[in-house]
């Protein structure tokens, strides 16, 4: 069953807000910008993470130094899952944040 447009936007909004809150609560030196459904995280070293919604295909996309990743929402687990690796969004964000900033953050609820 595919997500309704409203449910999709609610889920992406919640995921982006959770990511924003985790970065806000960290001691990392970074800039956050959330504009038109795109969350951009700029680290002190100039690298970025970009979380964007792809409404027509109901996916959440993550762009990072290591590449681009596409996530589908799994209603059974209530998690965003990478369509190419089955890695959870939270696991990938923790790994990529460490790769790009050298700091460990927990994204367990994603």
QUIBELCOR-V87449 format. One record per helix or strand of 2 or more residues. SS is the DSSP state (H for helix, E for strand). FROM is the first residue (numbers start at 1). LEN is the number of residues. If there is no record, write none. Layout:
BEGIN
ss: (SS	SS)
from: (FROM	FROM)
len: (LEN	LEN)
END
This chain:
BEGIN
ss: (H	E	E	E	H	E	E	E	H)
from: (5	30	38	48	55	59	67	79	89)
len: (21	6	6	7	3	6	8	4	13)
END
